[in-house]
Amino acid sequence: MHLHVVLSDPISNRDKVCIVSLTKWAANKDQSCILDQGDHPFIRQKTVVHYRDHHLYQACVVEEQLDTGEAKARPQMSEKTLQRILNGAAKSRFLPADCHKLLVEQGLIFG
């Protein structure tokens, strides 16, 4: 099971919510944002944000997945960790253009 992180603001744009996944660290994976134990209770080992594995959902779809148990809510990322993930998104060459554009439009990243 992988932890997923909502990067965009689902309140300002309910039609597009950008979500990325976290995965176990490996040298051949995107190193734009490396997390480790202590960055979130679910993270127990060196981990990378897998920006390429992103999803754009409508907020109602995410809410439905949570309601039906298809997705499970975890504790929120700290503001500090979320900012590190957003900073990584800004510099990652693997973040798809649609998600990058949304994050720029919302003022969450620059570029």
N, C-alpha and C positions, 0 to 999 in steps of 0.2 A: 504494500500500500504506500502510495506517495502522498506527501503533503502538497496541497495546492494553495497558492496565495493570490488573493484578489489584488491586482495592482492599480486598477483604475477606480474612479469614484462612481459607484453604482447609483448614487443619488443624482448626480449631475447629468448622467447619461444612462438611462435604464435600458436603452436598446443595445448598448455595447458595453459589456463588462469584460475586461481583459484579465485572464487568469493564467498563471504560469505554474509549473510543477517544480518540485525539488527532487533531486536524485543523488544517489551516492557519488562521492567525488571519485574521479579518475583523471589521470594526466591528460587524456585525449579529449576531455570534455571542456566546454566553455568555462573559462576561469574568471569571468567578469564579476562574479559574486560568489565567494566561498563562505559558507556558514559552518558552524560547528556546535557541539554540545554547549548549551548555555544560551544560544541565540533564540531558542524556542523549546518548550518542553517536549515536543514531538521529535526533535532532532537529537540523535544519540551518537552521531559520527560525522566526520568531515563530509560536507554536502555541497553541491553546487546548484544554482538556480538554472533550470533547463529552459532558457528563454525560447528556444525553437519550439518546444512543446507547449505552445500557448493555445488558449481557446478564447474566442469572443462569443459570449452568450448574452441573451437578454436577461435582465435581472430576474424576471419572473421564472425563467428556466432554472436559474440557480436556486431560487426560493423553493421551487417545486422539488428539486433534487434533495434539498435539505428536509423538506416536509415528508417526503416518501422514504427517506433513509438511504437513497442512492448515494448521497454525499453526507459526510458527517462534519459538523462544525467543530473546530478545534479552538483553543485559546488564540486570541489575536496576537499578531506579531507586535513586538514593542515598536514604538515610533522610530527608535534608533535602528533596529533591524530592518524595518520596512524601508527606511530611507536608504540604507545600504543596498537593498534589493533594487530600488528605483535607480540609484546611481549606477548599479551594474547594468540595468536595462538601457540606460542612456549610452553606455559605452560598448555594449554587446553588439557584435555584427550579426548575431543570430536572431535578434528580436525581429519578428516579421513586421513589415511596413504598416499593416493595419493597426497593430497594437501600438507601435511607436507613434503613429499619427495621433491616436486617441490620447496617449499619455502627454504628448506635446500640447494638444488642444486643451487638455485639462490643467496645464501648467505644472504637471507632476515631474516632467523631465524637460530639458531644453535640448534643442538640436534639430 
